[in-house]
Protein backbone atom coordinates (compact mmCIF):
# COMPACT_ATOMS: atom_id res chain seq x y z
CA UNK A 1 0.00 0.00 0.00
CA UNK A 2 2.80 2.40 0.93
CA UNK A 3 4.56 1.65 -2.38
CA UNK A 4 1.41 2.61 -4.34
CA UNK A 5 1.32 6.00 -2.57
CA UNK A 6 4.98 6.63 -3.35
CA UNK A 7 4.42 5.78 -7.02
CA UNK A 8 1.24 7.90 -7.14
CA UNK A 9 3.04 10.86 -5.53
CA UNK A 10 5.93 10.46 -7.99
CA UNK A 11 3.54 10.41 -10.96
CA UNK A 12 1.70 13.43 -9.60
CA UNK A 13 4.98 15.31 -9.26
CA UNK A 14 5.88 14.48 -12.87
CA UNK A 15 2.46 15.65 -14.09
CA UNK A 16 2.76 18.91 -12.13
CA UNK A 17 6.23 19.55 -13.54
CA UNK A 18 5.04 18.87 -17.10
CA UNK A 19 2.05 21.18 -16.71
CA UNK A 20 4.33 23.91 -15.28
CA UNK A 21 6.89 23.45 -18.05
CA UNK A 22 4.33 23.72 -20.85
CA UNK A 23 2.57 26.63 -19.15
CA UNK A 24 5.82 28.59 -18.91
CA UNK A 25 7.56 27.64 -22.15
CA UNK A 26 4.64 27.37 -24.55
CA UNK A 27 2.88 30.50 -23.36
CA UNK A 28 2.76 33.35 -25.83
CA UNK A 29 3.85 36.64 -24.32
CA UNK A 30 3.04 39.93 -26.07
CA UNK A 31 6.55 41.16 -25.19
CA UNK A 32 8.01 38.30 -27.21
CA UNK A 33 5.62 38.54 -30.15
CA UNK A 34 6.31 42.27 -30.59
CA UNK A 35 10.05 41.49 -30.94
CA UNK A 36 9.66 38.87 -33.69
CA UNK A 37 10.38 41.45 -36.43
CA UNK A 38 13.99 41.38 -35.27
CA UNK A 39 14.49 37.86 -36.61
CA UNK A 40 14.38 39.26 -40.15
CA UNK A 41 15.59 42.81 -39.46
CA UNK A 42 18.68 44.05 -41.25
CA UNK A 43 20.23 47.09 -39.56
CA UNK A 44 22.05 48.20 -42.73
CA UNK A 45 18.88 48.00 -44.84
CA UNK A 46 16.81 49.91 -42.25
CA UNK A 47 19.56 52.53 -41.97
CA UNK A 48 19.67 52.91 -45.76
CA UNK A 49 15.87 53.33 -45.94
CA UNK A 50 15.99 55.92 -43.15
CA UNK A 51 18.83 57.79 -44.82
CA UNK A 52 16.92 57.93 -48.13
CA UNK A 53 13.74 59.15 -46.40
CA UNK A 54 15.57 61.70 -44.23
CA UNK A 55 14.68 59.95 -40.96
CA UNK A 56 17.28 60.45 -38.25
CA UNK A 57 16.91 58.34 -35.12
CA UNK A 58 18.58 56.01 -32.68
CA UNK A 59 17.12 52.77 -31.37
CA UNK A 60 16.86 52.40 -27.58
CA UNK A 61 16.41 49.35 -25.34
CA UNK A 62 14.25 49.31 -22.22
CA UNK A 63 15.48 48.09 -18.87
CA UNK A 64 15.91 49.51 -15.40
CA UNK A 65 17.18 52.46 -17.41
CA UNK A 66 17.07 53.05 -21.14
CA UNK A 67 20.24 52.47 -23.12
CA UNK A 68 21.29 53.60 -26.59
CA UNK A 69 23.44 50.69 -27.75
CA UNK A 70 26.66 51.79 -29.45
CA UNK A 71 26.40 55.42 -28.29
CA UNK A 72 28.19 56.77 -25.23
CA UNK A 73 25.91 58.97 -23.08
CA UNK A 74 28.42 61.83 -23.06
CA UNK A 75 28.66 61.80 -26.86
CA UNK A 76 24.87 61.62 -27.15
CA UNK A 77 24.52 64.70 -24.92
CA UNK A 78 27.26 66.58 -26.78
CA UNK A 79 26.42 65.65 -30.38
CA UNK A 80 23.05 63.99 -30.77
CA UNK A 81 20.63 65.44 -28.22
CA UNK A 82 18.31 66.51 -31.05
CA UNK A 83 18.08 63.00 -32.55
CA UNK A 84 14.78 61.15 -32.14
CA UNK A 85 14.90 58.05 -29.95
CA UNK A 86 12.82 55.00 -30.89
CA UNK A 87 12.34 52.47 -28.12
CA UNK A 88 12.30 48.85 -29.22
CA UNK A 89 9.14 47.74 -27.44
CA UNK A 90 9.28 44.43 -25.64
CA UNK A 91 12.91 44.76 -24.56
CA UNK A 92 13.72 44.50 -20.87
CA UNK A 93 16.44 43.43 -18.49
CA UNK A 94 13.93 41.07 -16.82
CA UNK A 95 13.54 38.14 -19.20
CA UNK A 96 10.34 36.10 -19.39
CA UNK A 97 12.08 33.02 -20.79
CA UNK A 98 14.96 32.00 -23.04
CA UNK A 99 13.20 33.18 -26.20
CA UNK A 100 12.69 36.64 -24.70
CA UNK A 101 16.37 36.73 -23.79
CA UNK A 102 17.35 35.70 -27.34
CA UNK A 103 15.17 38.35 -28.96
CA UNK A 104 16.33 41.05 -26.54
CA UNK A 105 19.95 40.21 -27.39
CA UNK A 106 18.99 40.36 -31.08
CA UNK A 107 17.47 43.80 -30.42
CA UNK A 108 20.72 44.92 -28.81
CA UNK A 109 22.76 43.70 -31.79
CA UNK A 110 20.38 45.35 -34.26
CA UNK A 111 20.30 48.64 -32.34
CA UNK A 112 24.07 48.76 -31.90
CA UNK A 113 24.68 48.16 -35.62
CA UNK A 114 22.05 50.69 -36.71
CA UNK A 115 23.10 53.33 -34.15
CA UNK A 116 26.76 53.09 -35.12
CA UNK A 117 25.88 53.57 -38.79
CA UNK A 118 23.70 56.57 -37.94
CA UNK A 119 26.29 58.13 -35.61
CA UNK A 120 28.99 57.79 -38.27
CA UNK A 121 26.70 59.50 -40.78
CA UNK A 122 25.88 62.31 -38.35
CA UNK A 123 29.55 62.73 -37.42
CA UNK A 124 30.45 63.21 -41.10
CA UNK A 125 27.67 65.79 -41.46
CA UNK A 126 28.40 67.71 -38.24
CA UNK A 127 32.18 67.41 -38.15
CA UNK A 128 34.11 69.21 -35.42
CA UNK A 129 34.08 67.64 -31.96
CA UNK A 130 31.50 65.05 -33.03
CA UNK A 131 34.00 63.21 -35.19
CA UNK A 132 35.03 59.79 -33.84
CA UNK A 133 37.62 60.08 -31.07
TIRO-300043 format. One record per atom (N, C-alpha, C): atom name; residue number from 1; z, x, y. Coordinates in Angstrom, 2 decimals. Each point is the difference from the previous one (the first is absolute). Last residue first. Layout:
N
 at   i       w       u       v
 CA NUM       Z       X       Y
...
REM end
This chain:
133
 at   i       w       u       v
  N 133  -31.88   36.43   59.76
 CA 133    0.81    1.19    0.32
  C 133   -0.22    1.09   -1.01
  N 132   -3.43   -4.11    1.81
 CA 132    0.88    0.43   -1.09
  C 132    0.69    1.32    0.35
  N 131   -1.27   -3.05    4.09
 CA 131   -0.77    0.70   -1.02
  C 131    0.96    0.45   -1.11
  N 130    1.28   -2.11    4.14
 CA 130   -0.08   -0.84   -1.19
  C 130   -0.88    0.62   -1.09
  N 129    0.80    1.70    4.54
 CA 129    1.15    0.26   -0.86
  C 129    0.03   -0.90   -1.24
  N 128   -4.75    0.49    2.21
 CA 128    1.26    0.44    0.60
  C 128    1.11    0.21   -1.03
  N 127   -3.94   -3.56   -1.06
 CA 127    0.10    1.42    0.29
  C 127    1.39    0.37    0.50
  N 126   -2.48   -4.36   -1.26
 CA 126    1.00    0.21    1.06
  C 126    0.10    1.46    0.41
  N 125   -3.01   -1.42   -3.53
 CA 125   -0.31   -0.77    1.20
  C 125    0.93    0.35    1.16
  N 124    0.70    1.92   -4.28
 CA 124   -1.27    0.51    0.54
  C 124   -0.35   -0.72    1.30
  N 123    3.77   -1.51   -2.33
 CA 123    0.26    1.33    0.55
  C 123   -1.27    0.58    0.61
  N 122   -0.30   -4.07   -2.34
 CA 122    0.64   -0.18    1.31
  C 122    0.27    1.35    0.66
  N 121   -1.71    0.05   -4.38
 CA 121   -0.99   -0.58    0.91
  C 121    0.58   -0.13    1.40
  N 120    2.90    1.35   -3.40
 CA 120   -0.97    1.07    0.29
  C 120   -1.06   -0.48    0.98
  N 119    3.07   -3.15   -1.59
 CA 119    0.65    0.93    0.95
  C 119   -0.93    1.15    0.35
  N 118   -1.45   -3.14   -3.25
 CA 118    0.05   -0.60    1.34
  C 118    0.63    0.96    1.00
  N 117   -0.11    1.32   -4.53
 CA 117   -1.37   -0.10    0.53
  C 117    0.01   -0.53    1.43
  N 116    4.09    0.05   -2.24
 CA 116   -0.43    1.36    0.33
  C 116   -1.42    0.01    0.56
  N 115    1.73   -4.09   -1.57
 CA 115    0.66    0.42    1.25
  C 115   -0.39    1.41    0.40
  N 114   -1.58   -1.75   -4.19
 CA 114   -0.59   -0.71    1.15
  C 114    0.58    0.53    1.31
  N 113    1.90    1.67   -3.97
 CA 113   -1.39    0.43    0.13
  C 113   -0.66   -0.61    1.23
  N 112    4.38   -1.41   -1.04
 CA 112    0.00    1.41    0.41
  C 112   -1.44    0.50    0.22
  N 111    0.61   -4.36   -1.75
 CA 111    0.39    0.09    1.41
  C 111   -0.04    1.43    0.51
  N 110   -0.83   -0.76   -4.63
 CA 110   -1.05   -0.59    0.83
  C 110    0.31    0.20    1.49
  N 109    3.31    1.29   -3.05
 CA 109   -1.15    0.89   -0.09
  C 109   -1.14   -0.49    0.89
  N 108    3.78   -2.77   -0.40
 CA 108    0.34    1.22    0.73
  C 108   -1.17    0.98    0.01
  N 107   -0.40   -3.90   -2.57
 CA 107   -0.04   -0.33    1.44
  C 107    0.31    1.23    0.83
  N 106    0.47    0.38   -4.60
 CA 106   -1.44   -0.09    0.33
  C 106   -0.16   -0.31    1.49
  N 105    4.29   -0.13   -1.72
 CA 105   -0.44    1.40    0.08
  C 105   -1.49    0.06    0.34
  N 104    1.76   -4.21   -0.74
 CA 104    0.58    0.53    1.24
  C 104   -0.39    1.47    0.17
  N 103   -1.22   -2.15   -3.99
 CA 103   -0.81   -0.48    1.12
  C 103    0.54    0.49    1.34
  N 102    2.43    1.10   -3.93
 CA 102   -1.35    0.59   -0.06
  C 102   -0.84   -0.41    1.20
  N 101    4.28   -1.98   -0.52
 CA 101    0.11    1.41    0.35
  C 101   -1.38    0.65    0.05
  N 100    0.22   -4.34   -1.57
 CA 100    0.25    0.01    1.43
  C 100    0.13    1.44    0.51
  N  99   -0.35   -0.62   -4.60
 CA  99   -1.28   -0.31    0.63
  C  99    0.14   -0.01    1.53
  N  98    3.87    0.58   -2.70
 CA  98   -0.85    1.19   -0.01
  C  98   -1.34   -0.24    0.69
  N  97    3.84   -3.13    1.68
 CA  97   -0.25    0.49   -1.35
  C  97   -0.95    1.20    0.10
  N  96    2.08   -1.81    3.87
 CA  96    0.27   -1.13   -0.89
  C  96   -0.18    0.39   -1.47
  N  95    1.48    3.19    4.38
 CA  95   -1.11   -0.38   -0.87
  C  95    0.42   -1.09   -0.99
  N  94    1.22    2.14    5.00
 CA  94    0.74   -0.66   -1.08
  C  94   -1.05   -0.61   -0.92
  N  93   -1.24    2.02    4.00
 CA  93    0.62    1.10   -0.72
  C  93    0.97   -0.53   -1.06
  N  92   -4.80   -2.22    1.99
 CA  92    1.45    0.03    0.14
  C  92    0.52    1.27   -0.65
  N  91   -4.81   -3.39    1.16
 CA  91    0.60    1.31   -0.25
  C  91    1.50   -0.07    0.28
  N  90   -2.94   -3.69    0.80
 CA  90    0.36    0.13   -1.41
  C  90    0.62    1.34   -0.33
  N  89   -3.39   -0.51    4.15
 CA  89    0.97   -0.97   -0.51
  C  89    0.20    0.18   -1.49
  N  88   -1.46    3.37    3.90
 CA  88   -0.52   -0.39   -1.30
  C  88    1.06   -0.89   -0.63
  N  87   -0.86    0.81    5.38
 CA  87    0.90    0.12   -1.13
  C  87   -0.70   -0.44   -1.28
  N  86   -1.87    2.01    4.77
 CA  86   -0.20   -1.09   -0.96
  C  86    0.89    0.26   -1.21
  N  85   -0.51    1.54    5.57
 CA  85    0.56    0.28   -1.31
  C  85   -0.22   -1.21   -0.90
  N  84   -2.48    2.24    4.74
 CA  84    0.51   -1.15   -0.74
  C  84    0.52    0.44   -1.37
  N  83   -0.14    3.24    4.40
 CA  83   -0.79   -0.38   -1.18
  C  83    0.70   -1.15   -0.72
  N  82    1.61    2.56    3.89
 CA  82   -0.81   -1.18    0.34
  C  82   -0.82   -0.51   -1.19
  N  81    2.78    3.99   -0.10
 CA  81    0.87   -1.16    0.22
  C  81   -0.77   -1.27    0.34
  N  80   -1.19    4.91   -1.24
 CA  80   -0.59   -1.22   -0.55
  C  80    0.79   -1.27    0.28
  N  79    1.06    4.78    1.35
 CA  79   -1.46   -0.14    0.03
  C  79   -0.54   -1.38   -0.33
  N  78    4.83    1.43    0.24
 CA  78   -0.69    0.79    1.02
  C  78   -1.47   -0.38    0.16
  N  77    2.79   -2.03   -3.37
 CA  77    0.54   -0.33    1.33
  C  77   -0.76    0.71    1.11
  N  76   -1.13    1.04   -4.48
 CA  76   -0.34   -1.40    0.29
  C  76    0.46   -0.35    1.41
  N  75    1.24    4.15   -1.63
 CA  75   -1.41   -0.01    0.40
  C  75   -0.45   -1.43    0.30
  N  74    4.36    0.57   -1.60
 CA  74   -0.11    0.62    1.33
  C  74   -1.45    0.00    0.49
  N  73    0.97   -1.63   -4.43
 CA  73    0.46   -0.88    1.08
  C  73   -0.14    0.60    1.39
  N  72   -3.37    1.32   -4.00
 CA  72    1.36    0.36    0.41
  C  72    0.44   -0.91    1.15
  N  71   -3.66   -1.07   -3.95
 CA  71    0.16    0.19    1.45
  C  71    1.47    0.32    0.30
  N  70   -1.70   -1.05   -4.45
 CA  70   -0.93    0.99    0.52
  C  70    0.16    0.30    1.49
  N  69    1.86   -4.66   -1.74
 CA  69   -0.32    1.14   -0.85
  C  69   -1.06    0.92    0.62
  N  68    3.66   -3.22    2.11
 CA  68   -1.44    0.15    0.18
  C  68   -0.41    1.22   -0.81
  N  67    4.40   -3.64   -0.37
 CA  67   -0.52    1.37    0.05
  C  67   -1.50   -0.06    0.19
  N  66    4.93   -3.21    0.54
 CA  66   -1.45    0.10   -0.15
  C  66   -0.43    1.46    0.12
  N  65    4.77   -1.53   -2.02
 CA  65   -0.61    0.18    1.31
  C  65   -1.50    0.13   -0.23
  N  64    2.32   -1.28   -3.55
 CA  64    1.19   -0.12    0.83
  C  64   -0.34    0.30    1.46
  N  63   -4.24   -1.29   -2.12
 CA  63    1.11    0.56   -0.76
  C  63    1.25   -0.23    0.83
  N  62   -5.94   -0.45    0.17
 CA  62    1.34   -0.55    0.22
  C  62    1.01    0.72   -0.88
  N  61   -4.82    1.96    2.10
 CA  61    0.69   -0.52   -1.18
  C  61    1.37   -0.53    0.41
  N  60   -5.05    0.74    2.70
 CA  60    1.44    0.24   -0.06
  C  60    0.55   -0.60   -1.28
  N  59   -5.00    1.68    2.65
 CA  59    0.66   -0.82   -1.00
  C  59    1.45    0.46   -0.17
  N  58   -3.40    0.24    4.47
 CA  58    0.64    0.76   -1.06
  C  58    0.62   -0.99   -0.97
  N  57   -4.35   -0.27    3.84
 CA  57    1.29   -0.41   -0.54
  C  57    0.52    1.03   -0.98
  N  56   -4.50   -1.85    3.17
 CA  56    0.85    1.19   -0.08
  C  56    1.38   -0.47   -0.43
  N  55   -5.49   -1.81    0.24
 CA  55    1.40   -0.32   -0.31
  C  55    0.77    1.30   -0.16
  N  54   -4.89   -0.74    0.77
 CA  54    0.85    0.33    1.14
  C  54    1.47   -0.31   -0.21
  N  53   -3.97   -0.28   -3.07
 CA  53    0.33   -1.24    0.73
  C  53    0.91    0.25    1.20
  N  52   -1.41    3.61   -2.86
 CA  52   -1.23   -0.68    0.44
  C  52    0.29   -1.26    0.81
  N  51    3.63    2.32   -1.97
 CA  51   -0.61    0.85    1.02
  C  51   -1.24   -0.68    0.57
  N  50    2.11   -2.02   -3.66
 CA  50    0.80   -0.14    1.22
  C  50   -0.60    0.80    1.14
  N  49   -1.97    0.44   -4.24
 CA  49   -0.22   -1.36    0.51
  C  49    0.75   -0.20    1.31
  N  48    0.80    4.03   -2.26
 CA  48   -1.37   -0.03    0.53
  C  48   -0.33   -1.36    0.60
  N  47    4.14    0.49   -2.24
 CA  47   -0.02    0.76    1.26
  C  47   -1.38   -0.06    0.64
  N  46    0.42   -1.84   -4.25
 CA  46    0.68   -0.85    0.99
  C  46    0.02    0.69    1.35
  N  45   -1.70    2.50   -3.57
 CA  45   -0.91   -1.12    0.31
  C  45    0.62   -0.93    1.05
  N  44    2.62    3.59   -1.64
 CA  44   -1.13    0.51    0.79
  C  44   -0.94   -1.12    0.41
  N  43    3.67   -1.02   -2.88
 CA  43    0.44    0.32    1.36
  C  43   -1.16    0.48    0.88
  N  42   -0.05   -3.38   -4.17
 CA  42   -0.48    1.35    0.25
  C  42    0.30    0.33    1.46
  N  41    1.63   -3.88   -4.09
 CA  41   -0.14    0.46    1.39
  C  41   -0.42    1.46    0.07
  N  40    1.14   -2.93   -3.89
 CA  40   -1.41    0.26    0.27
  C  40   -0.24    0.58    1.40
  N  39    4.40   -1.04   -1.61
 CA  39   -0.62    0.57   -1.19
  C  39   -1.46    0.36    0.24
  N  38    2.75   -2.32    3.24
 CA  38    0.05    1.46    0.04
  C  38   -0.63    0.66   -1.22
  N  37    0.68   -4.76    0.62
 CA  37   -1.21    0.49    0.67
  C  37   -0.06    1.52    0.01
  N  36    3.88   -2.49   -1.62
 CA  36   -1.08    0.25   -0.97
  C  36   -1.28    0.54    0.64
  N  35    4.41   -1.57    1.97
 CA  35   -0.38    1.42    0.01
  C  35   -1.19    0.31   -0.90
  N  34    2.10   -4.34    0.35
 CA  34   -0.56    0.29    1.33
  C  34   -0.45    1.46    0.11
  N  33    2.23   -1.56   -3.95
 CA  33   -1.34   -0.59    0.11
  C  33   -0.66    0.36    1.33
  N  32    4.52    1.23   -0.76
 CA  32   -0.92    0.80   -0.81
  C  32   -1.43   -0.51    0.18
  N  31    3.49   -2.29    2.10
 CA  31   -0.04    1.34    0.58
  C  31   -0.97    0.90   -0.75
  N  30    1.03   -4.41   -1.60
 CA  30   -0.94    0.00    1.12
  C  30   -0.16    1.39    0.62
  N  29    1.22   -0.64   -5.20
 CA  29    0.69    0.06    1.29
  C  29   -1.03   -0.02    1.12
  N  28    0.41   -1.41   -5.51
 CA  28   -0.89    0.34    1.10
  C  28    0.78   -0.07    1.30
  N  27    1.59    1.03   -5.32
 CA  27    0.10   -0.84    1.17
  C  27   -0.97    0.48    1.07
  N  26    1.00    2.09   -4.26
 CA  26   -1.22   -0.81    0.06
  C  26    0.02   -0.93    1.21
  N  25    3.62    3.08   -0.98
 CA  25   -1.24    0.77    0.04
  C  25   -1.28   -0.84    0.01
  N  24    4.59   -1.92   -0.10
 CA  24   -0.07    1.02    1.04
  C  24   -1.40    0.60    0.12
  N  23    0.89   -3.21   -3.37
 CA  23    0.27   -0.64    1.29
  C  23   -0.15    1.01    1.13
  N  22   -0.36    1.48   -4.46
 CA  22   -1.19   -0.73    0.42
  C  22    0.21   -0.71    1.33
  N  21    3.70    2.35   -1.82
 CA  21   -1.11    0.92    0.22
  C  21   -1.23   -0.74    0.51
  N  20    3.77   -2.55   -1.30
 CA  20    0.23    0.73    1.25
  C  20   -1.18    0.90    0.32
  N  19   -0.08   -2.20   -4.14
 CA  19   -0.17   -0.98    1.09
  C  19    0.18    0.70    1.34
  N  18    0.86    2.60   -3.77
 CA  18   -1.43   -0.31    0.12
  C  18   -0.27   -0.98    1.13
  N  17    4.51    1.02   -1.05
 CA  17   -0.68    1.15    0.60
  C  17   -1.49   -0.25    0.17
  N  16    2.51   -3.29   -2.22
 CA  16    0.39    0.07    1.41
  C  16   -0.69    1.16    0.69
  N  15   -0.58   -0.37   -4.65
 CA  15   -0.69   -1.09    0.70
  C  15    0.32    0.04    1.49
  N  14    2.32    3.00   -2.74
 CA  14   -1.42    0.38    0.08
  C  14   -0.78   -1.05    0.77
  N  13    4.49   -0.92   -0.94
 CA  13   -0.10    1.07    1.00
  C  13   -1.45    0.43    0.18
  N  12    0.94   -3.10   -3.38
 CA  12    0.17   -0.61    1.32
  C  12   -0.14    1.05    1.10
  N  11    0.02    1.49   -4.43
 CA  11   -1.24   -0.70    0.31
  C  11    0.06   -0.65    1.37
  N  10    3.93    2.02   -1.55
 CA  10   -1.02    1.02    0.23
  C  10   -1.34   -0.63    0.36
  N   9    3.53   -2.84   -1.29
 CA   9    0.27    0.58    1.33
  C   9   -1.04    1.06    0.35
  N   8   -0.23   -1.83   -4.30
 CA   8   -0.34   -1.03    0.99
  C   8    0.22    0.53    1.42
  N   7    1.36    2.73   -3.58
 CA   7   -1.46   -0.08    0.04
  C   7   -0.43   -1.01    1.07
  N   6    4.55    0.31   -0.79
 CA   6   -0.45    1.26    0.57
  C   6   -1.52   -0.02    0.13
  N   5    2.01   -3.60   -2.20
 CA   5    0.29   -0.04    1.44
  C   5   -0.49    1.26    0.70
  N   4   -0.33   -0.22   -4.69
 CA   4   -0.95   -0.95    0.60
  C   4    0.21   -0.07    1.52
  N   3    3.04    2.54   -2.57
 CA   3   -1.29    0.68    0.09
  C   3   -1.03   -0.90    0.67
  N   2    4.25   -1.76   -1.06
 CA   2    0.09    0.90    1.14
  C   2   -1.34    0.71    0.23
  N   1    0.41   -2.69   -3.82
 CA   1    0.00   -0.82    1.19
  C   1    0.00    0.87    1.26
REM end
